């Protein structure tokens, strides 16, 4: 159980580090093309946020030795809530960005836990770290 909890905490940390660290390079790239986060469509903003959180999570999972299936499941756990929030926005069910971001993040955390709970054996034991080539 300790490894399961450890993995979840590591994914949450990677998620928030990704938002913090990747925000600036993405903003600089957008600026190079004459745009910014605030000028993106709502859907692109939500997708960009999901990508900046997912990339470091998957990188950390690869480093920890998880396989492609686990990585794909964790990525899905990040993007499915994002697609749902975009659907709510496009359907005019909910348009408040703060509320949508809260829903997206809470749903991501729950979906990550759900993905892990579906295959607990994947997360209950210590994975070998991936070899880092020089």
N, C-alpha and C positions, 0 to 999 in steps of 0.2 A: 504494500500500500504506500510505503514511503516513496518509492520510485514513481508511482502514479501521480502522487501529489507534487513531487518535484518536477515532473514533466509539465504538469499544468502550470505551475508557477513560472517555470522557464518560458513557456509559450506566452504567458501574459506579459512578462518582462520584455521578451523579444518584440511583442506587439507594440508596446509603448515606446521602446527604444527606437523601433522602426519609424514610428510617427515623428518622434523628435529628431532623429538623425537624418532621415530621408526627406523631411519637409523642405529643408533649405536647398538641396540640389535640384529637387523638382521645381521649386519656385524659381531658381536661377535658370533652369532650362525653359520654363514657361516664359520668363522675362526675355530670354534670347529670341523667342518667337513672337514677342510683343504681347504677351498675355500674362496672367497671374492666376493663382488659385481662385480668387474672388471673381474672376471673369469667366471661369469654366462654367459650363452648364451644370446644373445640380447633379445630374447623373454622373458626369465625368468627375466631379468633385468627390462624390461618394465612392466611385470606382478607384480613383487615385488614392484615396485614404485606405481603402481595403488593400490595394497593392502595396503601399508603403508599410503596412502592418504585416502582410503575408510574407513578403520576400525575406525578411530576417528570420521569421519563424521557420520557414522551410530551410533556409540556410543553416539554422541551428539544429534542426532535426537531421539534416544530412550529416552535419558534423558529429552528431550524437549516434549516427549509425542506423537511423530509421530508413526503411525502404520507400520505394516510389508509391506504393499503395497508401501507407500512412501519411506521406507527404501530401498526396492528392486529397485524402480525406480531410486533413487539416486545412488545406487551401479551400476546399468546398465549405468547410465550417465558417470560413471568413467571408466567402463571396455569396453564399446563399442568403444570409441575412441582408447583405448589401442589395442584392437584387430585389428582395422583398420590400426594403425601404424605398427603393427607386419606384417600385410598383405602387406603393402607397402615395408617393409624391405625384406620379403621373396620373393616378386615378383621382387626384384631389381629395383623397381620404384624409390626408394629413400633410400640411405644407410648412409647418413650423420646423426650421432646420435644427434648432436645438433639441426639440423633441425627437426628430428623426435620428439625429446623431446618438442620442441616448438609447433609443430603441435598437439602433444598429449595433452599438457596442455591447449592450446587455445581451442581445441575441447572439452576437459573436462569442461571447464568453460562455453562454449556455450551449451553443452549438459545438464549441471546442470540447467541452466536457462530455457532451453527447457522443461525439465522434470517438472519444477515448473510451467511453463506457461501452460502446458497441464491440470493441475489441480490446478488452482490458489486458490480455496477455501481452499485447504489443507494448504496453506502458508499465507493466508491473515488474519488469526486470531491467537490469542495467544493460544498456546497449554499449557496444564498444565504440569508441570514437573513431571516426573515419580517419584514414591515413592522410596526412597532409604532405603532398609532394613538394619538393623544393625546386 
